[in-house]
Amino acid sequence: MKAPFIACLVSSLLAILPAAAAPKPADRTWTDPATALREDPDFAILGEYRDEKTGAQVVALGKGQFDLYLLDGGLPGAGWEPGMPRTLLKGGREDGKLDFAGDAGKTTATIADGSLSLTKADGTKQQLKKVERRSPTLEVKPPEGAVVLFDGSSADAWENGKIENGHLAASGCTTKQRFGDYTLHLEFRTPYMPDARGQQRGNSGVYHGGRWETQILDSFGLEGEANECGGIYSVSKPRLNLCLPPLSWQTYDVEFTAAKFDASGKRTAWPRITVRLNGTLIHENLELARDFTAAAPLSKPLESPEGPVFLQAHGNPVVFRNIWIMPGRVK
C-alpha cells in the first residue's frame, strides 16, 4: 500500500470521527483566589474602589470585558443607600489599557495599578483606590451553648455532608438535628465564574427550617433582587445588595423565629426572620407567610415549628465554613 493512499485514508477516518468538545465559556471556574489571580488577569481588576465621595464596583464579564457601577456617596452600606445615584459604565481592555465610558460618553474612567481614574460629566476628576471589605463577623467564634455544625474537622452533623479542601461543599446537605427558634452564623464563598450569568453564577442557598431560602449567588454589583444574594427567594429582596466579590469569604447572621402552633396543632403565626449579610442588616423581622420557597426539601404544608438547616446544591462549587447555631436564642 502506497504512502499517499495511507495518508488519504487516515485523513478520511479523522474527518468522520467526532471532534473533541470545546470547553464551554461557563466552564472557566476558579475556586481559589491565588489560582484565579495567576490564570486570569481580569480577577485582579474586579472588586471595589472608593474615595471620600464615590464608590465603584467593577464586575468581570469575561474576556477582558467589565461593568463598572459608580455609586454617589460611597459603597453599599458605607455611604451609598438605595435611591442614591448609581451609574453604569461599560468597558474593557484595548491597546493594553482598561477604559470605561457611560452617561452617553460624558463620564469616563481608566483602571491601572489598583487605582481608578474617574472623569465625571462636569469635568470633575477623582482618584479611587481599590479596597477589600471584610465582614465584621468573619471568623467569629461560637458562643457557649452553641451547636457547632461545621468547624472543618467533620461533616458528621450533616446528611450528605462532603468536605472539600477543609470546607463544607454545597452538596445538598441537611442537618441531622432539627431546630425551632435559633441564631445562625455561617460563612460562604462563591466561585469566580466570569463567563456565567444570572442563576448559573455561584448559586446555592441556605434553607431555614428546611423551607425558606436565603439565597447565595455571585450577584456582586447587581441590583439586589429576591433571587440574588441576600434575597429571601421568591419572598423579599434585600434592603440593599451587600454581596462582596467572588472568592471573598462572606457571612450570613440569621435570627429565625419559628412558626407558632396552638394545642390543637393549628398554626397561629408564620415564622419570622432577621438577616445580616456581611454584618449589615438587610431583612428585619420579616414574616415568611408561606409554607416553603422554591426547591425546599420540605415542600408540604407546615405542620411543626421545627426543621433542619439545608445547604442547596445547584451545580456550582460554593463552599462553607464556621457554621454554628444557638438554639432557642433570637435577639
C-alpha positions as CSV (number, residue, x, y, z in Angstrom):
1,M,0.0,0.0,0.0
2,K,1.5,3.3,-1.0
3,A,2.2,6.1,1.4
4,P,-0.1,8.7,-0.3
5,F,-3.0,6.3,-0.1
6,I,-2.4,5.7,3.7
7,A,-2.3,9.4,4.3
8,C,-5.6,9.9,2.5
9,L,-7.2,7.0,4.4
10,V,-6.1,8.4,7.8
11,S,-7.4,11.9,6.8
12,S,-10.8,10.4,5.8
13,L,-11.1,8.5,9.1
14,L,-10.3,11.6,11.1
15,A,-12.9,13.5,9.3
16,I,-15.7,11.2,10.3
17,L,-14.6,10.8,14.0
18,P,-16.4,13.1,16.5
19,A,-14.3,16.2,17.4
20,A,-13.4,16.8,21.0
21,A,-15.9,19.2,22.5
22,A,-14.5,22.7,23.1
23,P,-14.8,23.9,26.7
24,K,-17.9,26.0,27.2
25,P,-17.3,29.6,28.3
26,A,-19.0,28.9,31.6
27,D,-16.6,26.1,32.3
28,R,-14.0,28.7,33.3
29,T,-14.4,28.4,37.0
30,W,-12.0,29.2,39.8
31,T,-12.4,28.2,43.4
32,D,-9.0,29.5,44.8
33,P,-8.1,33.2,44.7
34,A,-4.4,32.6,44.2
35,T,-5.0,30.4,41.1
36,A,-7.6,32.9,39.7
37,L,-5.1,35.7,40.1
38,R,-2.4,33.7,38.3
39,E,-4.5,32.4,35.5
40,D,-7.0,35.3,34.7
41,P,-5.8,38.9,34.6
42,D,-9.4,40.1,34.9
43,F,-9.5,38.8,38.5
44,A,-7.1,41.4,39.7
45,I,-9.3,44.2,38.3
46,L,-12.7,43.2,39.6
47,G,-13.8,44.4,43.1
48,E,-14.5,47.7,44.9
49,Y,-12.9,51.1,44.7
50,R,-13.6,54.3,46.6
51,D,-12.6,57.8,47.7
52,E,-14.2,60.1,50.2
53,K,-17.1,60.9,47.8
54,T,-17.7,58.0,45.5
55,G,-17.7,54.2,45.4
56,A,-17.2,51.9,42.4
57,Q,-17.9,48.2,41.9
58,V,-16.2,46.5,38.9
59,V,-17.8,43.3,37.7
60,A,-15.8,40.9,35.5
61,L,-17.8,39.6,32.4
62,G,-15.0,37.5,30.9
63,K,-12.5,38.1,28.1
64,G,-11.4,41.5,29.3
65,Q,-14.9,43.0,29.5
66,F,-16.3,44.7,32.6
67,D,-19.3,46.6,34.0
68,L,-18.4,49.5,36.3
69,Y,-21.1,50.8,38.7
70,L,-20.4,54.3,40.1
71,L,-22.2,55.0,43.4
72,D,-22.5,58.5,44.7
73,G,-21.7,58.7,48.4
74,G,-19.7,55.5,48.7
75,L,-20.1,51.8,48.6
76,P,-23.3,49.9,49.6
77,G,-23.8,50.1,53.3
78,A,-20.9,52.5,53.6
79,G,-22.3,55.8,52.2
80,W,-24.5,54.6,49.4
81,E,-28.1,53.7,50.1
82,P,-31.0,52.7,47.8
83,G,-32.3,55.7,45.9
84,M,-29.0,57.4,45.6
85,P,-27.4,57.9,42.1
86,R,-25.9,54.7,40.5
87,T,-24.3,55.0,37.1
88,L,-23.3,52.1,34.8
89,L,-20.1,52.4,32.7
90,K,-19.1,49.7,30.2
91,G,-15.5,48.9,29.4
92,G,-12.7,46.6,28.5
93,R,-9.1,46.3,27.5
94,E,-7.8,47.9,24.4
95,D,-4.2,48.6,23.5
96,G,-3.1,47.5,27.0
97,K,-5.4,50.0,28.7
98,L,-8.6,49.4,30.6
99,D,-11.1,52.1,29.8
100,F,-14.8,52.7,30.6
101,A,-17.4,55.1,29.4
102,G,-21.0,55.8,30.3
103,D,-23.6,58.6,30.6
104,A,-23.6,59.0,26.8
105,G,-19.8,59.2,26.8
106,K,-19.7,62.1,29.3
107,T,-18.3,60.0,32.2
108,T,-15.1,58.1,31.6
109,A,-12.8,56.0,33.8
110,T,-9.4,54.2,33.5
111,I,-8.1,51.5,35.8
112,A,-4.4,50.9,36.3
113,D,-2.2,49.7,39.2
114,G,-5.1,49.3,41.7
115,S,-6.4,52.8,41.1
116,L,-9.5,54.1,39.2
117,S,-9.1,57.5,37.5
118,L,-12.6,59.0,37.0
119,T,-13.7,62.0,35.0
120,K,-17.3,63.0,35.5
121,A,-19.6,64.7,33.1
122,D,-19.0,68.1,34.7
123,G,-15.2,67.6,34.2
124,T,-14.5,66.7,37.9
125,K,-11.6,64.3,38.2
126,Q,-11.3,61.8,41.1
127,Q,-8.9,59.0,42.0
128,L,-10.4,55.9,43.6
129,K,-8.3,53.3,45.3
130,K,-9.1,49.6,45.4
131,V,-10.3,48.3,48.7
132,E,-11.2,44.8,50.1
133,R,-14.0,45.0,52.6
134,R,-14.3,42.3,55.2
135,S,-17.4,41.2,57.2
136,P,-17.1,42.3,60.9
137,T,-18.5,38.8,61.9
138,L,-16.0,36.8,59.8
139,E,-14.4,34.0,61.9
140,V,-16.5,34.9,64.9
141,K,-16.3,32.1,67.5
142,P,-19.4,30.1,68.6
143,P,-20.7,31.3,72.0
144,E,-21.1,28.9,74.9
145,G,-24.0,26.6,74.4
146,A,-24.0,26.8,70.6
147,V,-24.2,23.7,68.4
148,V,-21.2,23.6,66.1
149,L,-22.4,22.4,62.7
150,F,-19.1,22.6,60.9
151,D,-15.6,23.6,62.0
152,G,-13.6,22.0,59.3
153,S,-12.9,18.8,61.1
154,S,-16.0,16.7,60.3
155,A,-19.3,16.8,58.4
156,D,-20.9,14.4,60.9
157,A,-23.6,17.0,61.7
158,W,-25.0,16.7,58.1
159,E,-26.8,14.2,56.0
160,N,-24.9,14.1,52.7
161,G,-22.2,16.4,54.1
162,K,-19.0,16.5,52.0
163,I,-15.7,18.1,52.9
164,E,-13.6,19.6,50.1
165,N,-10.2,21.2,50.9
166,G,-11.3,21.7,54.5
167,H,-14.6,23.3,53.6
168,L,-18.1,22.0,53.6
169,A,-19.4,21.7,50.0
170,A,-22.8,22.9,48.8
171,S,-23.8,19.2,48.3
172,G,-27.5,19.4,49.1
173,C,-26.7,18.5,52.7
174,T,-29.2,18.7,55.6
175,T,-28.5,19.0,59.4
176,K,-29.4,15.8,61.2
177,Q,-30.7,17.9,64.1
178,R,-33.9,20.0,63.8
179,F,-34.4,23.4,65.3
180,G,-37.1,25.8,66.3
181,D,-36.0,29.4,67.2
182,Y,-32.3,30.0,66.6
183,T,-29.5,32.3,65.8
184,L,-27.3,31.0,63.0
185,H,-23.8,32.1,61.9
186,L,-22.5,30.8,58.5
187,E,-19.6,31.7,56.2
188,F,-19.7,31.0,52.5
189,R,-17.6,31.6,49.4
190,T,-18.8,31.8,45.8
191,P,-16.6,30.7,42.9
192,Y,-15.2,33.1,40.3
193,M,-17.2,32.3,37.1
194,P,-16.7,35.4,34.8
195,D,-18.4,33.9,31.8
196,A,-21.5,32.7,33.6
197,R,-24.6,34.8,34.1
198,G,-27.6,35.1,36.4
199,Q,-28.6,31.9,38.3
200,Q,-25.6,30.0,36.9
201,R,-23.1,32.2,38.6
202,G,-22.2,30.8,42.1
203,N,-25.6,29.6,43.0
204,S,-26.5,27.9,46.3
205,G,-28.8,28.8,49.2
206,V,-29.4,28.3,53.0
207,Y,-32.8,27.0,53.8
208,H,-34.2,27.7,57.3
209,G,-36.5,25.2,58.8
210,G,-35.8,23.3,55.5
211,R,-38.3,25.6,53.8
212,W,-37.3,29.3,53.4
213,E,-34.2,30.2,51.4
214,T,-31.7,32.9,52.0
215,Q,-30.2,33.0,48.5
216,I,-26.5,32.6,47.8
217,L,-25.3,33.8,44.4
218,D,-22.4,35.8,42.9
219,S,-24.6,38.9,42.4
220,F,-21.8,41.4,43.2
221,G,-22.6,44.8,41.8
222,L,-26.1,43.9,40.7
223,E,-29.5,45.5,41.8
224,G,-30.2,43.2,44.7
225,E,-33.3,41.2,43.8
226,A,-35.2,38.5,45.7
227,N,-33.4,35.8,43.6
228,E,-29.9,37.3,44.3
229,C,-27.5,37.1,47.2
230,G,-29.3,38.3,50.3
231,G,-32.7,37.8,49.0
232,I,-35.3,35.6,50.6
233,Y,-36.0,33.6,47.4
234,S,-39.4,34.5,46.0
235,V,-40.4,36.4,49.1
236,S,-38.4,39.6,49.5
237,K,-35.4,41.3,48.0
238,P,-32.7,42.6,50.5
239,R,-32.8,46.2,51.7
240,L,-29.5,46.7,49.7
241,N,-27.0,44.5,47.9
242,L,-24.1,43.7,50.3
243,C,-22.7,40.9,48.2
244,L,-18.9,41.0,48.1
245,P,-16.8,40.0,45.0
246,P,-16.5,36.3,44.1
247,L,-13.9,34.3,46.1
248,S,-14.4,36.6,49.1
249,W,-15.4,34.9,52.4
250,Q,-18.9,36.3,53.3
251,T,-21.2,35.9,56.3
252,Y,-24.8,35.3,57.0
253,D,-26.0,36.0,60.5
254,V,-29.7,35.0,60.9
255,E,-32.2,35.2,63.7
256,F,-35.0,32.8,62.9
257,T,-38.3,32.7,64.9
258,A,-40.2,29.5,64.2
259,A,-43.9,29.3,63.4
260,K,-46.3,29.1,66.3
261,F,-49.0,26.4,66.8
262,D,-51.8,26.0,69.4
263,A,-52.6,22.9,71.4
264,S,-54.8,21.5,68.6
265,G,-51.9,21.8,66.1
266,K,-53.3,24.8,64.2
267,R,-50.7,27.3,63.1
268,T,-51.3,30.7,64.8
269,A,-48.3,32.6,63.4
270,W,-45.9,32.4,60.5
271,P,-42.1,32.2,61.1
272,R,-40.1,35.4,61.0
273,I,-36.5,36.1,60.0
274,T,-33.9,38.8,60.5
275,V,-30.9,38.6,58.3
276,R,-27.5,40.3,58.2
277,L,-25.3,39.9,55.2
278,N,-21.6,40.7,55.8
279,G,-22.6,42.4,59.1
280,T,-25.3,44.7,57.6
281,L,-29.0,44.4,58.3
282,I,-30.9,43.5,55.1
283,H,-34.1,42.0,56.4
284,E,-35.7,42.8,59.8
285,N,-38.3,40.7,61.5
286,L,-39.7,39.7,58.1
287,E,-42.8,37.4,58.1
288,L,-42.4,34.3,56.0
289,A,-46.1,34.0,55.1
290,R,-45.9,30.8,53.0
291,D,-45.3,27.1,53.6
292,F,-42.0,27.0,51.7
293,T,-39.9,28.6,49.0
294,A,-38.7,27.2,45.7
295,A,-36.7,23.9,45.7
296,A,-37.2,23.5,49.5
297,P,-36.5,19.9,50.8
298,L,-39.7,20.2,53.0
299,S,-42.3,21.2,50.5
300,K,-45.6,20.3,52.1
301,P,-48.0,22.3,54.4
302,L,-46.3,23.4,57.6
303,E,-47.1,21.1,60.5
304,S,-44.3,21.7,63.0
305,P,-42.2,24.7,64.3
306,E,-39.0,22.7,63.9
307,G,-37.0,21.9,60.8
308,P,-33.4,21.4,59.6
309,V,-30.9,23.8,58.0
310,F,-30.3,22.8,54.4
311,L,-27.5,23.9,52.0
312,Q,-28.6,23.7,48.4
313,A,-26.6,22.0,45.6
314,H,-27.0,23.9,42.4
315,G,-24.1,22.6,40.3
316,N,-21.7,25.4,41.4
317,P,-18.7,24.9,43.7
318,V,-19.9,27.1,46.6
319,V,-18.2,26.2,49.9
320,F,-18.9,26.9,53.6
321,R,-17.0,27.2,56.9
322,N,-17.5,28.2,60.5
323,I,-21.2,27.2,60.8
324,W,-22.8,27.2,64.3
325,I,-26.3,27.7,65.7
326,M,-27.6,28.8,69.0
327,P,-31.0,27.0,69.5
328,G,-33.7,29.0,71.3
329,R,-31.9,32.3,71.1
330,V,-33.3,35.1,69.0
331,K,-32.1,38.6,69.9
